[in-house]
């Protein structure tokens, strides 16, 4: 189609050139075209004729040129091929530890102590990430596991309550033993008195805090309480 338009356009250009030449020649010597115009051969007739032809071929040349230009196919847009790449991505996240409590009879009631310090664990995830021209398009989880288990925290709650110190009620006086403690002296009673540790041979009750020397002045120990 473009080849045919080129031929027509070239033909009109040649005819336009020929009409211009004829116009110039007719204005100079109109008798050259006497064969075509016969009795009407003069500058006016020849000039107007070739001028009309010149204008017509000029217009036709422009039309065919514009048509050829409009029929020229538009260049196809270039297709940019995408570069697809994949990478392996490793991510880590903390695994929080938990806290448990235990009773400790050696700690004072109301107090606490950390027996085992808690430590967070680590969770590791492996992903396959797809990129198009360097831009992430998607990701797929490959595996996920606890690579470092957490250490749970243990807190001890104290439960110990100190006994209330009581002053011994001694009916036969007191003495200070070898440890520096004040102890009730042996006494005679029809019932076992509170705090007595042994009954002597003579029937008295001893409050001794050690077995050495107990009831030494009362015939020895009859029985330990």
Protein Blocks (a to p, Z undefined) as FASTA:
>chain_A
ZZmmmmmmmmmmmmmmmmmmmmmmmmmmmmlmmmmnmmmgcfklmmmmmmmmmmmmmmmm
mmmmmmmmmmpccddddddddddddddddddddddddddddddfkbcghiacdfbdcddd
ddddddddddeehiafbdcdfbdcdfbdcddddddddfbdcddddddddfkbpaddfkop
acddddddfbdcehiabdcfkopacfbfbfghpaklnopafbdZZ
